[in-house]
Amino acid sequence: MTTTDHFRKQIAEFPEPLRELVEAELEAGNTIVAIENGFPAAPCGASVKLAKAVATERRRSHGEVSFYARNNTSYAGEFTTEQRHFFVLEPPLPPEPEPDMDAIRKAMEPKPDVLEQLAQREAGSGPEVVRSMMQDRVAVEKAQPASIPKGALAIVETATSAKRLLHFRDQRPPHEIQFALERHLMTLFVASMQNDRLTMTANANVVGARYDFVLRFEAAMPLTHCYSLRVETSWADAAQTHHDYYRKTAGSWFEHWTRDLMPADPPATDAGPSARYQEICAASLNAEAHLDTVPALQRTIVAAMKRGARFTTSNKEGDTNIRWNGSGFVRIDQGDYPDTVVFSNEMEFLEALRKFYDWETSRNVYPEKVSDLVAWRLMLRLLRTS
């Protein structure tokens, strides 16, 4: 690497996949402009700013590195890992031509749809800014190529809060959508029937800001299911110096959590509950009714691992893989501190697994700790079956 000692020391704190990306760029002739704290990195992380765009063969999501094509005044593309604490950033693109305001006004002439009206009603209690759907579509499309239907997304923002409502469709049943979100958020949802709709709610403390989530099963269509996800956050109680960070990262977090969801127009208002809808709700509400104790969850995890499932994790020191090798449970560490641990029996393995994921399962309630039942349920979400 052709970096100064100062840069070397700072880069050592980055996760290994991002360090490898930076090293590959430096070897290809790119250079580092700066290593900074603050947006888009979390307060506990940092960002590497490169002088040139990343080479085409590396400018994509790969392995544990996720790539997002942005276009703002600070940077054009970002590379990060799932925790989104550390980033590798490209320089901003040249300024685009001034927008055609007449064309924009004409495109905005049609009457707002139901979602926009909802956003405007919610904004009526105070001085808020409701961004137009056209502007939101532009912002999202720069982060993901797929087009966003006009009625799929509504956004309401104030100086100290943000709300987003996304409609999407998915072939998966409600409990599988719930479990996927629980894995991303490391917090459990509570499911119940509200106004004849299956509704799942949760909250989490994300880098100091409270986020509230409402996942709702809207309708069962012949070939797919209709859902909505509402995410609200407020940083009014945070220090004034952190407001800019929370305002800028609220949208990035939402895009990160919903990156695998397919936006779609909401179902028709007369798409009421059907017999099929009720059957799907009942199946989802009872999907894990049998997993109501710690031993039951442990038996499920052990059985899945013996069929090939595994736990994997990555940090700045390296990778850890926990699996069944055919005769026993084994933990393999690679990176700065390589090691292999073979557990002598199932009980020893389960105790070590609980300790290994103690921080991860409680990170959204810090400094508190979740119960053993919640921890094991979240560990079940982290189990990889493919």
N, C-alpha and C positions, 0 to 999 in steps of 0.2 A: 504493500500500500504506500502511496505517495502522499500521506497526510502528516500533519504536524503531530508532535507528541500530545498536544492538547486535544486534537481531534481523536487520536487513537484512544485516549482514555475515555472520552465521552462515548464513542462508538461501542466500546466494550460493554456498555450498559444495555445496548439494544438486543432484542431477541435474535438468536442466531440466523433465522431466515432473512431478516432485514440486513444484518451484518454481511451476509454472503452476497446479497444484492448490491450493496454499496461497494464491496470489494470487487465484484465483477465489473461494475461501472468504472471504477478507478483504473482497473487494469485495461479497460477499453479506451481510456483517455479522458473520461469525464472527470470533473473536479468538484470539491465541496465548497460551496459559498459560505455556509454558516451552519452551525448546530444550535438550535434555539429551543427555549421552553415556551409554553403557551400554545394557543390555538394553532393547528387542530389537535395537538397532543394534550393529554391529560396533565394536571399539575405535577403528577409523579413521573411523567415521561418527557420526551423530547422529539424534535424533528430535525432530520438532515435535509438541507436544501442543496440540491445539485445545480451545477451551472448549465447543464444541457439535459434534454429529454432522455429518458432511459431508452436503451437500444430496443428495436422492434421485437426481437425474439424474447426479451424479458418484460416487455410492457403488457403484462396480462396477469390475471390471477393464477397462481400456481402453488400447489401444496398448502402451506399454512399462510401464505401471503395473499392478501386480497388487493386487487387493483381497482381504483375508481377514477374514471376520466372526469376531471373537474375543469372549470375554466373561470377563474376569478382573478382578482388583481394580485393575489399572493402566490398562487401556484396553479399548474394546469393538471397535474395528475398526482394521486397519492397512493402509496403502498403502505399497508399496515397489516397487523395480525388481528385475531379475533378480539383481543382485549382493547385494542385501539388506544394504547398508551404511547406507543412509539410510531413514527412515520418517516418515510422517505418521500420527499417532495420534488417535483419537477418545477422548472421556472415557468412563470405565466406565459400564455400565448400572446402574440401581438394583439392590440385592440381590434375589435370587430367594427365594421361600419356602423354608423349611427342607425338605430332602428327606424323603420318607416312608421311614424306615429299615426298617420292616416289609416294605414292598413291595420294597425293594432286596434284603433278605435272602432273600425268597421267590424273586426272580428269579435269585439266585445259587445256589439249591439244586441244580440239575442238575450232574452230574459234569462236571468240566472236559474240554474236548475235547483232541485230540492236541497242538495248538499250545500250549495252556496247560500241559499236562504237560511238554512240552519246555522251556518257559520256566522251570518250577519245578525241573526237573532241573538246568538250567544255573545256577540260583540257589542250589543246594545247597552250593556250595563256600564261601560266605561270607554275611555279613549283607546281604541285598539286599531290595529291595521289588519284588514283582511285582504290578502294578496289575491289577485285575479287568478282564475284557473289557467289562463294562458301563461302567465308568469311562472306558476308552479310547474306546469308541464315542461317548460323550457329548463327549469332548474333540475327537475328529476331526470329528464332525458339526457342531460349531460353526465349524470351519474350512472344511468343504465340505458342501453339502447332501445329497449322496448317502449313503445308509445304508451301513454297513459290516457285512457278514455276520459272524456271531459267530466263525467259524473263520478269518477272513482275516488278523487282526492279533494278534501277540503282542509284548509289551513287557517287558523286564527292565531295571531301573535300580538303580544304586548311587550313592553320593555322588560317585564319580569316573568313572562309565562309564554307557553306555546301549547297549542292543541292541534292534533292531526287526526283526521278520520279517513280511513282507507277502506274502500270496498274491494273485495277480491273474490276470485273463484278458485276452487281446488277440488280435486277428486277425492282427497283424503277425508275421512270422517272427522267430526269436531275434536275428538280426544287426541287424534294424531297431530292436528294443528296445535292443540294445547301443549302436548308433550314437546313438540319442536320449539315452541316459544319458551317453555320452561327451561329447556337445555340452553338456549341462547341467553336468557335473562338470569338464570340460576335463582329463580323464585317460583313458587307454586301458585297456580290459579285455583280459585274456588268456583265450582260449577253449580248452577242452580237454574230453575225455570223462572223467568221474569217476563210478565206480559206475554205468555205463551211462546217465548223464545228462549232457547238454551243460551245462557249468558255466563261467561267465565271472567272473573275479575282478579287482579293482582296488583301489587305495588312493589317497587324496588328503589333502593337508594343507589343511584348511579353516579359515581365520582362526586358525591356531595349534594346532588339534586334528587328530589323525590319524583318518581315517575309513576303514574297511575295508568293501568291498562284495562280495557274492556274488550274482550273478544266475544262476538255475538254470531251465532248460527242463524242466518237470516231466512234461508229457504233451501229446500231440497229440490233440485232440478232433475230432469231425466238422466243427464249424463254427468252432472257435476253438482257441487254445493256452493251456495252463496254465503259469504261471510263479511263481517265488518270488524275492523280493529280501530279502537279509539285510544290514543295515547295523549296524556296531558302531563305537563310538568310546570313547576313554578320554582323560581330561585329568589323570590322576594326576601326570604329570610337569610340569604347568603350575603357575605360581605360585598360591598359595592364594587370592589376591585375585581371580583369574580363574575360579575354580571355579564360582561362581554363574552367571556369564555362559555358560559352556559347558554347564552343566546345563540352563539355560532355553532355549538356542538349539538343542540337539540335536533336539528334537521339531519345531521350526520348519523346520530344514533338511530333515528327512526328509519333512515335508509338502510342502515346496517341490519336492524332487526327484521325488516320486511324484504330483504334482498331476494328471498326465494319465493315470494308471493306474487301472484299474477293479478295486477289491478284489473278491475272490470266495473262496468256500470252496475249500480244497485238493482236488485230485482224489482219488479213491478209492485206497487203498494198493495195490490190485491192478491199477491202470492202468499196467502195465509197458510197456517200449519195444515199439513196433510197427514194421512195415516202413515205414509212413508217417512215424513219428517219426524213424527212422534216415535216411530220405531228406531230411527237413527239416534235421536236424543236419548232414548232409554238405553241403547247399547253403549253410548259414550259415557253416560252417567254411571254405568256399571262396569266399565272396562277394567278398572282396577279395584273394584269393591273387595276382592279377595286379598288384596295386598294392604291390609290394615294394621299389620304389626311389623316390627323390625325383623323377626325371624322369617316371616313370609317374604319380605323384600330380599333378605340375604339369600334365601333358597332360590329365588328367581334369578338373582345375579349369578350365583354359582352355576346353576343349570345352564344359563345362557353362555357363560364363559367356556364351559365344557363342550358346548356346541360350536365354539369358534369366536365368540364375542370377546372384546378386549377393551382395556382402558389405555388411552394414549394422551399425553400432555407434552407441552413444549414451553420452555422458558429460556432466558438468556444463557443459562448454564448448559442447556442441551435438551434432549428428549428422554421421556420415560415411557416404557411400554409395560403393561401388566397383563399377563395372559395365562392360560392353561397350556402347558407344553405336552400334555398327554399322560403325564404321571403326577404332576403337581403344579401349584401356582408359582409363578416366577415374575420377578420385577427386574427389568433390564434398563439401566441408565446409560445413555450415550452423551458424549460432549466433554465438558471440562472435568467432570468427575465420573468416569465410567465405572460401572459396578453391576454385579448380578447377584440377586438375592433369591434363593429358593426357599419357599416356606415349607416347614416341616409338616404342617397340618392345616386343615381348613380354618380352624379357629384362629390360629396365629395369622393367617392370611387376612381374615376379615377384620381383625383388630388393626393390622397395619394399614389396610385400605381405608378404614375410617379415619385414622390419623392423617394419612396422606391427603385426603380431601377435606380436612377439617376447615381450613381457611377458605377454600373454593366454595363450599356449600354455605358458608356464613358471610361471604363478602358483601352481600347487599343489606346485611343487618348490623354490620360492624359498628360499635365494639361488642354487640350482643352475640350470642350463639344460638343457632337453630337447634331444635330438639333432635334426638337421634332418629325419630321417625321421619322427619322432614329431610334430614341429611341423607338417609339411605334412599329415600324416594328421588332426591336430586342426583345421587350417584347412579341410580338406575337410568336416569336420563342421559348421563354422560357415557354410558356403556355403548360402544360402537359395535354394530353387528355386521358391518360391511367394510 
